[in-house]
Amino acid sequence: NQSLEKLDLWRTGLSAEGASALASALRVNHSLKVLNISGNRISDAGVSALAGALRVNQSLEKLGLTSTGLSAVGASTLASALCVNHSLKELNISGNMIRDAGVSALAGALRVNQSLEKLDLWRTGLSAEGASALAS
């Protein structure tokens, strides 16, 4: 589908395998601007697949990953994708315990990424150390 601009899959029971299938579609889709898969336990495996899609997809502007089981490992994978993605403007990863290690990886990506305008880190286990990494 080349006309769909928004897809909301909040708490639909999407699995890591489903996220991988979605990521495959994102690799060739040029119309989707908003994707919300919050509330689905896709874990780092699902996020890793989505990060791979973000490396090539240049239409997605807003991605919701609230409470998806993301850890510092998945946040690092996502950060790597943000280094080459130029379309994402908003990323919500609240409710995932990525802690300071994940936040530090994202902070590194923000030094390179010029498109991200909003990053929601509520309830991610962020401490003063992680906040300092973001500020520098």
Stockholm file with secondary structure:
# STOCKHOLM 1.0

chainA/1-136         NQSLEKLDLWRTGLSAEGASALASALRVNHSLKVLNISGNRISDAGVSALAGALRVNQSLEKLGLTSTGLSAVGASTLASALCVNHSLKELNISGNMIRDAGVSALAGALRVNQSLEKLDLWRTGLSAEGASALAS
#=GR chainA/1-136 SS CCSCCEEECTTSCCCHHHHHHHHHHHHHCSSCCEEECTTCCCHHHHHHHHHHHHTTCCSCCEEECTTSCCCHHHHHHHHHHHTTCCSCCEEECTTCCCHHHHHHHHHHHHTTCSSCCEEECTTSCCCHHHHHHHHC
#=GC SS_cons         CCSCCEEECTTSCCCHHHHHHHHHHHHHCSSCCEEECTTCCCHHHHHHHHHHHHTTCCSCCEEECTTSCCCHHHHHHHHHHHTTCCSCCEEECTTCCCHHHHHHHHHHHHTTCSSCCEEECTTSCCCHHHHHHHHC
//
